[in-house]
Amino acid sequence: MKKLLLLLSLHFVFANAFSQNIIFQENFEKGILSEAWKITSGKWYVANLQQKEIKPLPGDNNFALASAGNAEIIIDIPVENIDPKIPLQLSFTYWVHSKGSKGLAGIVLLNERANSITSIQFEALPEKGKWDLFSEDFFLTKDTKTIRLKFGERDGLTKNTVYFKKVSVSDRRR
């Protein structure tokens, strides 16, 4: 019995020590684009992957954020009480469907007046013909109040070429 209690205690300690705090999460499981997302250029919608003949990841839903050619979309995520010493992680899965297209992802750190402090543009997401995981760590500055997450597509010759799913921003407490 003591061994069992010890093992359960250790499990609880390690689970808490390595858990992540989810700051923002979106998987488009309802099949709609919420009003929090703002289209800054081009056309965006939530696509039914089954209609596009794209299989979702095992155990995942049939919907994804989709572009329709060259486009950009943003969402603002409040982060007022996040310690800038704790690394954050942006992660999502993506599918660049058409040859020559590139998916884009970046963040802009905004202060309390919504002025840009700094921006981080991640490397372009190339066409791979399958779902791929993107995961990058970054840090806030001390004056950051909002993260503006930006997705985009460039060089697309056809419509409906870049898909995004399982978007999350979480802290990486250890």
Summary of the structure (lengths in Angstrom):
residues: 174
radius of gyration: 18.3
end to end distance: 29.5
largest distance: 64.9
contacts: 495
relative contact order: 0.27
helix: 9%
strand: 46%
